[in-house]
Amino acid sequence: MLRIAPGARHRVTVTVNGRPHSGFAESRTLLSDFLRHELKLFGTHVGCEHGVCGACTVEIDGRAVRSCLRLAVQVDGAEIGTVEGLAKDGALSPLQEAFRRRHALQCGFCTPGILISATQFLEANPDPTEAEVRDMLSGHICRCTGYEGMVRAILDVAGGAS
Amino acid sequence: MTGGGGWVGAPVPRKEDEALLTGRARFIDDMEPVPGIRHAALLRSPHAHADIVSIDISNAVSHPGVHGVVTGVDISAATAPIPSAVRVPIDYYPMAVDKVRYAGEPVALVAAEDRYAAEDALEAIEVEYRPLPPVIDPKAAMEDDAPLLHEAVGSNVVHRRSFRYGDPETAFAEADRVVRLDWTFPRYSSTPMETCGVIARFEPAPDRYTIWSNFQGPFILHALMSGALGVPGNRLRLITSPQSGGSFGIKQGMYPYMVLLAAASRLLDMPLKWIEDRLEHLTGSSAASNREDAVEAAFRDDGTLTGIRFLNVVDVGAYIRAPEPASVYRMHAASNGAYRVGNIDVDNRLVTTNRLPIGLNRGYGGPQFFFALERVMDAGARALGIDIAEIRRRNFIPRDAFPYRAPAGALYDAGDYEAGLDKALDLAGYDALRAERGRAKEEGRLFGIGMATAVEPSGSNMAYVTLAQTPEERARAGGRSGGLGTCTISIDPSGAVTVKTVSTPAGQGHATVAAQIAADALGLAPDDIDVVTEIDTLTSAWSLASGNYANRFSSVVVDAIGDAARGVADKVRAVAAEDLEVAPEDVELTGGAARVVGVPEKSLPFRRVAAKTHWHPAGLPDGMAPGIFETAILSPPGLGPPDERDRVGSAVTFGFICDLAAVEIDPGTGRVEVKKYVSVHDVGKILNPLIVEGQIIGGFAHGIGGALMEEMVYDEDGNPLSGTFADYLCITAPEMPTLDIGHVDTPSPHTALGSKGMGDGCSMLAPTAIANAVADALGREDVEPPFTLNRVWDLVAQGGEAG
């Protein structure tokens, strides 16, 4: 079992959005802090650091996870997806487009985590009901929008609207 | 003449969104504006009230990675106290000096190589406290033998003023019915998803400070900050982050932390960054005020409201922190609400308690004010046996009375309140709801209907807070008035247009709307126009009222944008006219070109004409200044100083909102199910319907959260019990009721575009509309939000009216 002394830094290597990244982390360094301040990927936001608000949600090996509840050293070698990876070749994803069209974001601070969760959700459940969408969104807090625009946006994408 | 491309009013998707959706927008914690930044963490008091006997920082200073430690004694030596409009002997510093007055008050700051090390070192600071008895309840704090927060004041009541307009004594003496409600409105906060953040740098020779932050203004606070730091205004440079992750007023309350970090940067001689964490935000940032006491309404038997009396006890928390006591004076000039009542009595007492100091929060003073006024309207209707809609109809200011001067001085610009009410009744299916209520009553179900209406003051007069002073004190202090808006539009040598709004938005889409306005004026498309919304006090054109609060954007800033855009358009047309050999009035800007009216093929590209002002000054019309750098400084109408009878034109525009709620209460669980919620708005001319709808739903989310779930709870010892999002419950998607929105929009004569301020919206009314519906369902008036399961279940279990 790997042991890292207090204060010692350990090299962590991950793949983020298909590209290799590497940096140093203490044993206690949160994945959210590692992504932001070590890898300089500032798209992932931190809203509460206790696993409630969902703003820091990223994809780890195909699952949506709160990055403030993971340690960087736990994900050594993992495939990570963040908001920076959702648009392909400079084009917004259908979900991102729908968020824009439906005014599903205002300040946009919670949006990266919600996009990750919603993208994952739609892959697992391509034809959800509104109640299912709202249930999925209950893992996130947004203080600006009242959630209405994002519910419509996610249902748009599920229904194939563009 | 300009193009008028029809962008204003269109549902233009936001310019801001692509960067936000792709993770490329930059917030304060993403910024590293200078090299060598160290990271600060704050030690905060675990006691609500205690003397600081000693602080030993020696172990913290020698902790690995630590670069320095600062205590309140250091801060008090390096800064001056921060004053407020209430003249009481309170020396307020952003860090406790010899006494702590709320749990969460900063006691020491550690600067370290990263936040982890800084927080480690906090644990090595040894503070000896001598606990004092705390006082949490504002009524208890008013007692003669209550523990004193500020000994030099001699009382916890730090401010008291009484006001009367008309003849309230006679109105109450001659009333057919006086209805009194004792009420309490809880303390909550809109808790933006991004917390506050500050990067501060001190530089000597000459002494000056630069602070990067997500501060939202009002920039009248800049003067307090530079005063506290002891530098002239031009040596305190405030720069806001490109994006701010929500604010709703709360990021006004960070200015003491800006002073703290700036002073610490000087003391430790290094740039410092502090990002508030969520625990700090929920216990040490700021909150809306809890307010209580009573309201009395004098009615005639026909429901005419002839007099109203507000008895307000405002819990300001541990310090009265500027711009307080503004929260109790923001609505003051509109104390009649939407009604004709002319006899008004107001008694304001502001009380310090061992809780977090209050500040701006969405609706600022409105939720508390309308809770008193609109609850007593429903209670009065029930007492008189008049329908809750009908009693309002009988008291509304009629549509032909606008502009309407309210008794306490507000000038209501335009409105048709009765049409708004009718729209709400229609959208709600009011007759069917009443029938349902009748059926429910027969079946023993708890079903209730409640209403609430509001005027929405927008674009604040910087002088309204001086109502806290007597007319004599105001006269001695010198005149104050106004609420200036500024905007700069420049065209660079490439012919590209940049609009600087200095409006510091936190998600309200200012860049999009600014581009729409400028596009119409210049005959361009919004995509042709770049907008900078942040402020830099050293290089921007700004003034005291700058910032993002009090629904200021669509009531003031948009007209400054329009003025600046017209100035640019006039110049471009004049340049083009000479080259096209026509008079300037024969040139229109449309489709990206300056064209001769009626001869569309005779035109010049906009960019080329604009660029000429830089490239060829000798070729400009005689007397024309070269370049295009147009700054508009707008003084909105009607914002004069308070008069000797305490009347003041407090705001530029007054929108209108009419909310109607129907609820059913599950007696087994206490759950309040919102069966119907309708909200009708008058926002004047709609500038972008997507954004207006988003603001209305967002305001509703805050209001319904306050109605059903949210409260910043303290125990009797002053310990905050809602320090995490697991304890402070924000509303989530499955809990959001359906909102039916209607509009009866009357254009404002106070703005060039006809728009009114909006955004506070239902945040001011939902707690009241829901409370009224709960009161109706339970047949009792002593109901107080938040209507949590426990609280409502208790009310149901008690049955009938208590007391």
HADDOCK unambig.tbl for C-alpha pairs under 7 A between the chains (distance, minus, plus):
assign (segid A and resid 42 and name CA) (segid B and resid 30 and name CA) 5.99 0.50 0.50
assign (segid A and resid 43 and name CA) (segid B and resid 23 and name CA) 3.83 0.50 0.50
assign (segid A and resid 43 and name CA) (segid B and resid 24 and name CA) 6.08 0.50 0.50
assign (segid A and resid 44 and name CA) (segid B and resid 23 and name CA) 7.00 0.50 0.50
assign (segid A and resid 47 and name CA) (segid B and resid 193 and name CA) 5.30 0.50 0.50
assign (segid A and resid 47 and name CA) (segid B and resid 194 and name CA) 5.73 0.50 0.50
assign (segid A and resid 48 and name CA) (segid B and resid 277 and name CA) 6.96 0.50 0.50
assign (segid A and resid 48 and name CA) (segid B and resid 278 and name CA) 5.09 0.50 0.50
assign (segid A and resid 52 and name CA) (segid B and resid 725 and name CA) 6.18 0.50 0.50
assign (segid A and resid 52 and name CA) (segid B and resid 726 and name CA) 6.77 0.50 0.50
assign (segid A and resid 83 and name CA) (segid B and resid 22 and name CA) 5.89 0.50 0.50
assign (segid A and resid 83 and name CA) (segid B and resid 23 and name CA) 5.66 0.50 0.50
assign (segid A and resid 84 and name CA) (segid B and resid 22 and name CA) 5.31 0.50 0.50
assign (segid A and resid 84 and name CA) (segid B and resid 23 and name CA) 5.30 0.50 0.50
assign (segid A and resid 87 and name CA) (segid B and resid 22 and name CA) 6.73 0.50 0.50
assign (segid A and resid 96 and name CA) (segid B and resid 21 and name CA) 6.23 0.50 0.50
assign (segid A and resid 100 and name CA) (segid B and resid 13 and name CA) 6.59 0.50 0.50
assign (segid A and resid 100 and name CA) (segid B and resid 17 and name CA) 6.14 0.50 0.50
assign (segid A and resid 101 and name CA) (segid B and resid 13 and name CA) 6.22 0.50 0.50
assign (segid A and resid 103 and name CA) (segid B and resid 690 and name CA) 6.63 0.50 0.50
assign (segid A and resid 103 and name CA) (segid B and resid 694 and name CA) 6.99 0.50 0.50
assign (segid A and resid 106 and name CA) (segid B and resid 507 and name CA) 4.23 0.50 0.50
assign (segid A and resid 106 and name CA) (segid B and resid 508 and name CA) 6.17 0.50 0.50
assign (segid A and resid 107 and name CA) (segid B and resid 244 and name CA) 6.56 0.50 0.50
assign (segid A and resid 107 and name CA) (segid B and resid 245 and name CA) 4.99 0.50 0.50
assign (segid A and resid 107 and name CA) (segid B and resid 246 and name CA) 5.41 0.50 0.50
assign (segid A and resid 107 and name CA) (segid B and resid 506 and name CA) 5.39 0.50 0.50
assign (segid A and resid 107 and name CA) (segid B and resid 507 and name CA) 3.50 0.50 0.50
assign (segid A and resid 108 and name CA) (segid B and resid 20 and name CA) 5.59 0.50 0.50
assign (segid A and resid 108 and name CA) (segid B and resid 245 and name CA) 6.58 0.50 0.50
assign (segid A and resid 108 and name CA) (segid B and resid 507 and name CA) 7.00 0.50 0.50
assign (segid A and resid 109 and name CA) (segid B and resid 193 and name CA) 6.48 0.50 0.50
assign (segid A and resid 109 and name CA) (segid B and resid 194 and name CA) 6.52 0.50 0.50
assign (segid A and resid 109 and name CA) (segid B and resid 245 and name CA) 4.95 0.50 0.50
assign (segid A and resid 110 and name CA) (segid B and resid 193 and name CA) 6.56 0.50 0.50
assign (segid A and resid 111 and name CA) (segid B and resid 21 and name CA) 6.85 0.50 0.50
assign (segid A and resid 112 and name CA) (segid B and resid 21 and name CA) 6.75 0.50 0.50
assign (segid A and resid 112 and name CA) (segid B and resid 23 and name CA) 6.65 0.50 0.50
assign (segid A and resid 134 and name CA) (segid B and resid 733 and name CA) 5.16 0.50 0.50
assign (segid A and resid 134 and name CA) (segid B and resid 734 and name CA) 5.05 0.50 0.50
assign (segid A and resid 135 and name CA) (segid B and resid 734 and name CA) 5.98 0.50 0.50
assign (segid A and resid 137 and name CA) (segid B and resid 733 and name CA) 5.92 0.50 0.50
assign (segid A and resid 138 and name CA) (segid B and resid 732 and name CA) 5.31 0.50 0.50
assign (segid A and resid 138 and name CA) (segid B and resid 733 and name CA) 5.49 0.50 0.50
assign (segid A and resid 138 and name CA) (segid B and resid 734 and name CA) 6.40 0.50 0.50
assign (segid A and resid 141 and name CA) (segid B and resid 732 and name CA) 6.05 0.50 0.50
assign (segid A and resid 142 and name CA) (segid B and resid 193 and name CA) 6.93 0.50 0.50
assign (segid A and resid 143 and name CA) (segid B and resid 192 and name CA) 6.05 0.50 0.50
assign (segid A and resid 143 and name CA) (segid B and resid 193 and name CA) 6.66 0.50 0.50
assign (segid A and resid 144 and name CA) (segid B and resid 246 and name CA) 6.95 0.50 0.50
assign (segid A and resid 144 and name CA) (segid B and resid 698 and name CA) 5.12 0.50 0.50
assign (segid A and resid 145 and name CA) (segid B and resid 694 and name CA) 6.07 0.50 0.50
assign (segid A and resid 145 and name CA) (segid B and resid 697 and name CA) 6.36 0.50 0.50
assign (segid A and resid 145 and name CA) (segid B and resid 698 and name CA) 4.56 0.50 0.50
assign (segid A and resid 146 and name CA) (segid B and resid 697 and name CA) 5.68 0.50 0.50
assign (segid A and resid 146 and name CA) (segid B and resid 698 and name CA) 4.89 0.50 0.50
assign (segid A and resid 146 and name CA) (segid B and resid 701 and name CA) 5.02 0.50 0.50
assign (segid A and resid 147 and name CA) (segid B and resid 733 and name CA) 5.73 0.50 0.50
